[in-house]
Amino acid sequence: MLAFKQQHFLLLSLLFGCIGLSSQAQTISAKQKATQGDRPNIVVFFVDDLGWQDMSEPFYKIKTAINEKFHTPHLETLAKDAVKFTNAYATPVCTPSRVSFLTGLNAAHHRVTNWTHPKANTTTDSKDELLNPPDWNINGLSPVPNIPHTIYATPFPSILKANGYYTIHIGKAHWGSAGTPGASPLNLGFMINIAGHSAGHPQNYYGEQNYGNLPGKTSYQAVPDLMEYHGTSTFLTEALTEEALKALEEPIRRKEPFFLHFSNYAVHVPIQPAPRFVQKYLDRGVDSTEAAYASLVEGYDKSIGDIVQFLKNKGIYDNTVIIFLSDNGGLSLSPPRSGKPHTQNLPLKAGKGSLYEGGIRIPLLIKPTKGHLASSNSSPVMVEDLFPTILQMAKIKDYQLVQQEPDGKDLTALMNGKSDNNWNSRPLVWHNPNKWTTPDGPGINFFSAIRQGDYKLLYNMKQEKLELYNLQDDIGEQHNLAPTMKGKTKALSKLLSDQLRLWKAQLPTYKSTGQQIRYPDQINSFD
């Protein structure tokens, strides 16, 4: 009976929440209808688990050996029309970044600090011998209140929709657990949803395998929809691209501005080769795992090229904002990648799951509408900055949020070449009070970090240890300056602690005592 009442309450909350969002959308849409023709289209290419260098377009000061492994000509072409952010960041794992993107909130603030399980009320934390993770928002994002273990927030697609945008989601969602409102993009402001649900990776990339939808073998990760491609040779990335192109026809016919959130499941595991691309990498002598990975990379690049060409053919490319990014750093565990663990993102240290640069630094391109010059910008920026940036570029200023003012900052001034010292001195914060995987790795599990200017401080919670690096001189974070720069270490540890306290960020507790670990500014020894 209790379970029934909880489900009944959930359904009522969702119903009344959606009615409220719908009413608000109708009111604002009517108000904004006259100016819809002036608004740009917006396309976001959100790639899953793509490393900072996993493309032939470099985001470093030089083209690296890793860049040379890949072939992404369409991304290279897009970069010529875009602003390239060379110091862009996300969180170390996917769901926190995706929730920050939709809400404008830092992960320490929205408390979705690890990836969410497809099944509701199920933690994804591994067991640890010393620490217990906090009671974080394991069910992810919710657009309606009073859903347990969620962040209740207004996602920006609902604001776009309310202001006359035709909103489309294609591919990976992973904003909320199954059985909660946030599991469906249709509850988050999207009018069209193809293949988005509560899981974070595909069960299978092959149409011959129905993308995992096989009798007796289907798991949470089986990709929904796409039934017309079942039993065919259509690779998942290709199927999603075809669906995106079909979905775009309707707003173009209506002459309405559109927002396309194209969230490729690639390059997330399972690392399965895309048949049309893999052979040339094998012919180069690349091992089968890395050849398969490179084929996934080239597949998403072809997808970008197909959609960009479609926009050009329709005559709307110049009035379309295009954003390209990844949700965290590249995977660096072996297996499933080849090679020595934590070397796949060199010269960056470590990879996905880590608060070292390899786990959080991402590629970011923003192509504005016609009339803006391509450029490169080295100011440190964060995934939550895209929330106010997109709304600003959509020319939407009159909107209400149930969350507080976004933590992210509008990037359009940087895009227009108006950078100043305030941007470079702005602190960026990461907070991972969770155990993502076993065993612990470099910067993985129970870490916090802050970057201000060229300096970055990491707090190892288990060891109660502080590390300091100058990223301008030491992008690989090899030389810990904390013992010799105690003043800078102390100042950044206080800045990080003050921000965590302000956001009431959660901290893990000791298993033996139940007491919360100390804040970084309570650590006296920097050695």
Sequence and secondary structure as in RCSB ss.txt:
>XXXX:A:sequence
MLAFKQQHFLLLSLLFGCIGLSSQAQTISAKQKATQGDRPNIVVFFVDDLGWQDMSEPFYKIKTAINEKFHTPHL
ETLAKDAVKFTNAYATPVCTPSRVSFLTGLNAAHHRVTNWTHPKANTTTDSKDELLNPPDWNINGLSPVPNIPHT
IYATPFPSILKANGYYTIHIGKAHWGSAGTPGASPLNLGFMINIAGHSAGHPQNYYGEQNYGNLPGKTSYQAVPD
LMEYHGTSTFLTEALTEEALKALEEPIRRKEPFFLHFSNYAVHVPIQPAPRFVQKYLDRGVDSTEAAYASLVEGY
DKSIGDIVQFLKNKGIYDNTVIIFLSDNGGLSLSPPRSGKPHTQNLPLKAGKGSLYEGGIRIPLLIKPTKGHLAS
SNSSPVMVEDLFPTILQMAKIKDYQLVQQEPDGKDLTALMNGKSDNNWNSRPLVWHNPNKWTTPDGPGINFFSAI
RQGDYKLLYNMKQEKLELYNLQDDIGEQHNLAPTMKGKTKALSKLLSDQLRLWKAQLPTYKSTGQQIRYPDQINS
FD
>XXXX:A:secstr
 HHHHHHHHHHHHHHHHHHHHHHHHHHHHHHHGGGGGGS EEEEEEESS  TTSSSS  SSS  HHHHH   HHH
HHHHTTSEEEEEEE  SSHHHHHHHHHH   HHHH   S   SBTT       SSEE     TTBEESSS  TT 
EE   HHHHHHHTT EEEEEE   SB BTSGGGSGGGTT SEEES  S SS S SBGGGGGG  TTT  TTS  S
 GGGTTSS BHHHHHHHHHHHHHHHHHHHT  EEEEEEE TTSSS    HHHHHHHHHTT  HHHHHHHHHHHHH
HHHHHHHHHHHHHTT GGGEEEEEEESS     TTTSSSSTT TTTTS S TTBSSHHHHEEEEEEE STT   E
EE S EEGGGHHHHHHHHTT      SS S SS   HHHHTT   HHHHH  EEEEE S  SSS  TTBSSEEEE
EETTEEEEEETTTTEEEEEETTT TT  S  TTT HHHHHHHHHHHHHHHHHTT    EETTT  B   GGG   
  
